[in-house]
């Protein structure tokens, strides 16, 4: 490793340490006083593609819905895990992710809705992606919440939640193209 490569490596390590310190300070600050933020959602296929979701969950496409928060809450499998009172519980949540959700919403930046999938044995919804967004939204007493389900499970949600309204539907091709664009942007 050359001297300049070593310096680049050391500078990068220092940036990571500085970012970690800043995040730790925000965790402490927000734990003392959690700001009241308005959950802001981005239901576009591009936003969905930015989530860290295994492609197999959404390879049939994605249906995005909106419903009263309490109706969605009552459909969840073990919702207590996502209760707003657990917001700063290290055993239940990654505190860095909680801080990042709050930061995005302080800046009115939309985040992708959570991904639900039906739990076959109980017909309840499992949170596949978005548990931190859900927990912060619960803490903020969000009245209505968007969520997505694999397109092949949209009939389940329509039967399980009569109060649901459709927001968007993205085909497997739409999702594939968005994931491809995400991959190209990461390069």
C-alpha positions in Angstrom: 0.0 0.0 0.0 1.5 3.3 -1.0 1.7 6.3 1.3 -1.1 8.1 -0.5 -3.4 5.0 -0.4 -2.7 4.7 3.3 -3.6 8.4 3.9 -6.8 7.9 1.9 -7.6 4.9 4.1 -6.8 6.8 7.3 -8.9 9.8 6.3 -11.8 7.5 5.5 -11.5 5.8 8.9 -11.5 9.2 10.6 -14.6 10.3 8.7 -16.4 7.1 9.9 -15.3 7.8 13.5 -16.6 11.4 13.2 -19.9 10.3 11.7 -20.3 7.7 14.5 -19.7 10.3 17.2 -22.2 12.6 15.6 -24.8 9.8 15.4 -24.2 8.9 19.0 -24.7 12.5 20.1 -28.0 12.6 18.2 -29.1 9.4 19.8 -28.5 11.0 23.3 -30.2 14.2 22.3 -33.3 12.5 20.8 -33.5 10.1 23.8 -33.8 13.1 26.1 -36.3 14.8 23.9 -37.8 13.1 20.9 -38.9 15.7 18.4 -42.4 15.5 17.1 -42.2 15.0 13.4 -44.8 14.3 10.7 -44.2 11.1 8.9 -43.6 11.8 5.2 -43.9 9.0 2.7 -42.6 8.4 -0.8 -44.6 5.7 -2.5 -42.7 5.8 -5.8 -41.1 2.7 -7.2 -37.7 4.5 -7.1 -38.1 5.0 -3.3 -39.2 1.4 -2.8 -36.1 0.2 -4.8 -33.9 2.1 -2.3 -35.0 -0.2 0.5 -32.9 -3.1 1.6 -35.5 -5.7 0.5 -34.5 -9.0 -0.8 -35.8 -9.0 -4.4 -37.6 -12.3 -3.9 -40.1 -10.5 -1.7 -41.1 -8.1 -4.5 -40.4 -10.2 -7.6 -44.1 -10.4 -8.4 -44.4 -6.7 -8.2 -45.6 -4.4 -5.4 -49.0 -3.0 -4.4 -49.0 0.1 -2.3 -52.0 0.8 -0.1 -53.1 3.3 2.6 -55.3 2.7 5.6 -56.0 4.1 9.0 -53.1 3.4 11.3 -55.2 1.6 13.9 -56.6 -0.8 11.3 -53.1 -1.6 10.0 -51.8 -2.0 13.6 -54.6 -4.5 14.4 -53.6 -6.6 11.4 -49.9 -6.9 12.5 -48.4 -10.0 14.0 -47.0 -9.1 17.4 -47.4 -5.3 17.1 -46.1 -4.6 20.6 -42.5 -4.9 19.1 -43.3 -1.7 17.1 -45.0 0.2 19.9 -43.8 3.8 20.1 -42.9 3.3 23.7 -40.1 0.9 22.6 -38.5 3.6 20.4 -35.2 3.8 22.3 -35.1 0.2 23.4 -31.7 -1.2 22.1 -33.0 -4.8 22.4 -35.8 -4.0 19.9 -34.4 -1.4 17.6 -31.2 -0.2 15.9 -31.0 3.3 17.4 -29.1 4.7 14.4 -32.0 3.8 12.2 -34.5 5.4 14.5 -32.4 8.6 14.4 -32.2 8.5 10.6 -36.0 8.1 10.3 -36.5 11.1 12.6 -33.9 13.2 10.7 -35.5 12.5 7.3 -39.0 13.4 8.7 -37.6 16.6 10.3 -36.5 17.6 6.8 -39.9 16.5 5.4 -38.1 13.9 3.3 -40.3 11.0 2.2 -39.4 7.5 3.1 -40.7 4.3 1.5 -43.6 2.6 3.2 -43.1 -0.6 5.2 -43.4 -3.9 3.4 -45.9 -6.4 4.9 -46.4 -10.0 4.0 -49.1 -12.4 5.1 -48.2 -14.9 7.9 -49.8 -18.0 6.6 -50.7 -19.6 9.9 -52.4 -16.6 11.4 -53.3 -14.5 8.3 -51.7 -11.5 10.1 -49.2 -9.1 8.6 -45.4 -9.6 9.1 -43.3 -6.5 8.8 -40.6 -7.5 6.3 -39.1 -4.1 5.9 -39.7 -0.8 7.7 -40.0 -1.7 11.3 -38.1 1.5 12.4 -40.3 3.7 10.2 -43.4 2.0 11.7 -42.2 2.4 15.3 -41.5 6.2 14.8 -44.8 6.6 13.0 -46.6 4.9 16.0 -44.7 7.2 18.4 -45.9 10.2 16.4 -49.5 9.0 16.5 -49.8 8.9 12.7 -53.5 8.8 11.7 -53.0 7.0 8.4 -50.2 5.0 7.0 -49.2 3.7 3.6 -47.7 0.2 3.3 -46.8 -2.2 0.5 -47.4 -5.9 0.0 -46.1 -8.2 -2.7 -48.5 -7.9 -5.6 -49.3 -11.6 -5.4 -50.7 -10.9 -1.8 -52.8 -7.9 -2.7 -56.0 -10.0 -2.5 -55.2 -10.9 1.1 -54.9 -7.2 2.2 -58.1 -6.3 0.3 -60.0 -8.9 2.3 -58.2 -8.3 5.6 -58.6 -4.5 5.6 -61.9 -3.2 4.2 -60.7 0.4 5.0 -57.7 0.1 2.6 -57.3 2.3 -0.4 -55.0 1.6 -3.3 -52.2 4.1 -3.9 -50.1 2.5 -6.6 -49.2 -0.8 -8.2 -45.9 -1.6 -9.7 -45.3 -4.6 -11.9 -42.3 -6.9 -11.6 -40.8 -5.1 -14.6 -41.2 -1.7 -12.9 -39.5 -3.0 -9.8 -36.7 -4.7 -11.8 -36.0 -1.5 -13.7 -35.9 0.5 -10.4 -33.6 -2.0 -8.8 -31.3 -1.9 -11.9 -31.2 1.9 -11.7 -30.3 1.7 -8.0 -27.5 -0.7 -8.8 -26.2 1.6 -11.5 -26.4 4.6 -9.1 -24.3 2.7 -6.6 -21.5 2.1 -9.0 
